[in-house]
Amino acid sequence: MKSGRLNWGIMGAAKIAGRLASALHESRFAHLYAIASRSLQKAEAFAQEFNVEKAYGSYQSLLEDPAVDVIYNPLPNHLHCEWTVHAIEHGKHVLCEKPMALSVRECHRMIAAASRHGVRLMEAFMYRFHPQTLKVQELLQRGSIGELRVVRACFGFRLDESSKNIRVILPKGGGSLLDVGCYCVNAMRTFFRKEPVAVYGHSIPQKNDTDIMFGGIVHFPGSRLGLFNSSFQTVLDCDVTLVGTHGRILIPSPWKPDRKLSSITLESSGSSKQIDIRNGGDVYVREVDHFSNRILRNIPEVLAPEDALRNMRVIEALQRSAKLHGQINLRSRQGPSKSGVS
């Protein structure tokens, strides 16, 4: 810990690691202390670019540094569980990139390890901490569109589908559902504040069975419906629409709202109103601040690791549905999902 801020170490020097490095430099409660890569040369180059104190040529060396308080794990999906558990066993808190794991079983293992070692574990759904998301939740709770009945969400972009791209390698956790469809699943659960009771998924696979497009119908209690699609074969396609009994909310940039000005549209009672969120800040800075502050204050974070488990339960069911070409009923009907950030 340095001057009342937690020392963060980043595990891996991927592009997303650079985004979080920049966020850590802006954070009020975190200090970017160390970077680790399997290549010391790569770690040192990252450290020079992002002004990091320590550079390590192995993940294990990073974990063995007693000055590190928190680990950010943006490694490929198939390494999330293994290295998160290793970090936890070294007494480190962990912010793990989405999806936190590749299965419900892995989620259970990670959560059990965090509980056993008394450290925090959170999945990195950064959009949840932006004032735009909080404003939408506020409007829903005030009944601004009546009773929420339908959530439509999408996340797609054009991806190089060569065999070298890790996002299309099935054993390494590839596929559009895990990569970006997980956002859609999380948003549906967040805005409905309930867990699904049934799902129907359809996958359009590559030759190696990795889905390059995925579509899903998600049934929620009370005859409510979630619809989503994810893709590696479209132009950038990101939006969420919430449809209620008396109106709609349109979110044109749900996952990474602009830090200076983002807007949503509220349609109700025959009128349309644009609602601006000014100076909402960077989603990654808000994520880092929330996690670090909650650790420092010793109070629970909003996104408890059990939320990641519930998200993965839905994703697993969608994968199973796509494979079996039929609806999957979810036996576990849990209560409201946590919502709101403070």
N, C-alpha and C positions, 0 to 999 in steps of 0.2 A: 504494500500500500504506500502511496506517495501523496503527501499533503492532503489527506482525507479522500483521496481518489483510489480506486482499485486498479492494480496493475493487470492489464490484459495481454494475453499472448495469442497470436494468430497461428493456426495450424494449417499450413499450405499457402502458396502464393498465387492462387487463382485470381481471375479478374474480380470476382465478388469480394475477395479478401482486400483488394485495393479500395473498394467502396467503403468497407467497414473501417479500414485504416483511416481514411479521411474523416469518417464520422467520429472515431475515437479521439481525434485531435480537437474536435469541436465540443466534445462532451464535458459536462460540468462534474461528472462523477467518475470518470474513467481516464486512465492514462495508458497510451499505447507503449508497451514496454518491450515486447519481444515478438519475433517472427521466426517460424521454423519451416523448413522445406527439406525434402529428401536430398536436395542439392544445396550445399553451403553457398556456392557461388550465386545461385538463384535467390537464396535468403538474404545474402549480403546486398545484392542489387535492389531487392525490395526494401531493405532497411535504409539504403541510401535514398531511394526515391521518396519514401514516406517518413523519413526521419524517425526511425525506430532504434532504440538503444541497443538491443541485443539481437543477434542473428544466430540461429542454430541450424546445423546440417542434418538434424534428425528430429522427428516429433518427440521421441523419448527424451532427448536432451532438454527440450522445452518443458516437458512435464516434471523433470527432476529439478528444475530451478525453483527454489522455495519462495522467491520473490513474486512469482506469478500467482495472481488471485483467481483470474477468470480466463477460460479458454474459449475462443471462438473457433468452431469446427465447420469449415466450409468444404471439407473434402468430398470426393465423389460419394454418391448416396450409399453405395455398398460398404463404405468405410465409416459411416456415421456412428453406428452402434459400437463397433470395436474400439475406435479411438476415443469416443465419448466415455465409455466405461473405463478405459485406461486413465483418462484425465480425472474422472471422478475418484478412482482408486488412489490417485495422488493428491486428493483433497482439493481439487479445483472445481469451481463452479463452471458450468458450461452453457454457452449459447450455441445451439446446434442448428445448422441450416435445415430448411425444410426439404423434403420430408424428413422428420427426425429419424425415422428408421424405415426399413423395407417391409416390416411386418408387425403385427400386433405383438407377437412373441418377443421381437427385439425391443419394442417399446416397454414391455413389462420388465425386461432385463435391465434396461437403462434406468427406469424409474425406481426399481428395487435397489439398484446400486446407489443412486442419489440419496435415497432414504437411509440406506445403511450407513453411508459415510457422512450424512448430515450436510450435504451441499445442494445448491440450486441447479436446476436444469430447466431450460426453456427452449421451445422451438421458435425459429426466427421468422415469424410472420410479421414483418415490419409494418405493413399497412394498418395493422390493428391499433397502432399507437398514434396515428395521425389525427389531428382535429377533424378532418373530413369524415373519417369513419365514425368518430364520436358524435358528430353532428347528425349523421344519418341515423344512428342508434337513438339519439335524442328525439328526432322527428317521429320515428316509429313508436317510441314509448309514449309520446304525446298524442298518438292517434292521428297524426297529420294526414295519413292516407287511409284511415279506417283500419280495418283488420288486414294484416299482411297475408296474402293468399299465395302469391307466386314470386319466386326469385329466379331470375335468369342471369347467368354469369358466363363469361367467356374469357379465355386467355390463349392467344395464338400468335405465332410469328413464323417467319421463314427461316429454316435451319438447313445448314449443309448436312445432308444425310449420308455423308461418306462413312465408311466403316471405322474411321479413326475418331469420329466424334463420340465422346463418352455418353452423350445424351441419347444415343440410339443403340447402346450396347446393353442388352437385356440383363446379363449377369451382374452388371455394375449399377443396376437400378435405373436403367434408361426408360424412355417412354414419355409421351406428352402428359399422361395422367399424373405421373409422379413428379414431373418437372414443373408443370404449370397448372394442370388440372387440380392439384391439391389446393391451390388458392381458391378456386371456385367452390370446392367442397367446404373449405373453411368459412368462406363468406356466407354460404347458405346456412350453415349451422349457427354462425354468429348472428345473422339478422333474424332468423326464426327463433333463436334462443331455445331450441329443442334439438333432440337427436332423431335421425331418420328411423323409420320403421321398415322401409323396404327400398330397394334400388333396382334399377335396370340399366345395364351398361352395354355399350357397343364400341368395339375397337376396330380401327382400320390399321392392320399391322404391316410392317416391313417384312422382307423375306425371313428375317431372324426372329419374327414374332414380337418385336418391340412395337408398341403402338405409336404411329406417327400422327394419328388423329383419334380422339376419343369423345364420345358423347354419352350423356347420362341423364336419366330421370330419377329423381330422388324424392321419395314420398315421406312427408313429415306428418306427425299427428294432427288431427283436426282437418283432414282433407286439404292439406296444403302441399304445394308442389315446388320442387327445385329442378331447374333445367340448366344444363351446362354443356359446353364443349371446349376441348383443348386441342391444340394443333401445332405441328411443326411445318405446315405446308400453306400457310396463309401470310398475308401482310400482317403487320402488327394489329391485333384484334383484341382489345381489352375494354370491357365495360360490364356494368352490373345494372339491372333494372329491377326495381322492387314494385310489385303491383298489389295494391290493396283494394278494399271494397269501395273506397271513395276517391282514390287517386293513385299516382305513381311517383316514384323517385328515380331519376336517371343519374347514374354516376359514370361519366365518360372516361375517367381515369382513376379507377378504384385502387390499383395496386401500388402505384408510385405517383401520388399527387405532387404537383409542383410545390416547392417549398415556399414560394412567394405568393402565388395566387392559384387556387383551384376552385372549381365550381361544380355544383350539382343543380339539378332542376327538379323543382317540386310542382307537380300537377295535381290540383285538387279543386273540386267544385267548379269545373269548367274554366279555371284560370291556370296560368303557368307563371312560375316565379323562379328566377335564377338566384341561388344562394351562393355567395362568394365566401371562401375561407382564405383570409389574408394572413400572410406570414405564419403559415402553419408549421414551417420548419421542415427539415430533412427527415424522411422516414427512418433512416438508419441511425441518425443521431437520437431521435426520440426512442427508438428501440434500445439502444445502448444506455441512454440515461435512465429509462424505466428499470431495466434489469439491474444496473449498478446501484441505483438509488434504493431499490427494494432490498438488495443484499445488505447495503450499509445500514439501512434502518431496521433490518431484521423483521420485515413484514412480507407476506406472500405476494408474489408477482401475479398479475392478472392472468397471464397465460401459464397456468400450472401445467406440468408435463402430462397430466392426465388428459388435457385437451388434445395434445398430440396423439395420444393413444386413441381417443374417440375419433379423431380425423382419420387415422390409419384404419380403424375398424370399417369405416365407410368405404375407403379406397380399396381395401381388401375385398369387400363385398362386391364392389363395382368390377374389379378384376375377375372375380369368380363368375359374376353374371355374364360378362362378355365371353368368357370361355365356355360357359354352359348354354349360352343363348336363352337365358330365362331370368325371371325375377328372383332376387334373393331377399328373403325376409330377415330382418335383424331382430334377434331375440331380446337383446339388451336394450330396453327402453328407458333411457336415463332422463333425468330432470333437465331443467334449463341449463344451457351453456352459460359460462361466465361472460359478462359483457361489460364494456366501459373500462376506462383507464384513468387512474389518478396518480 
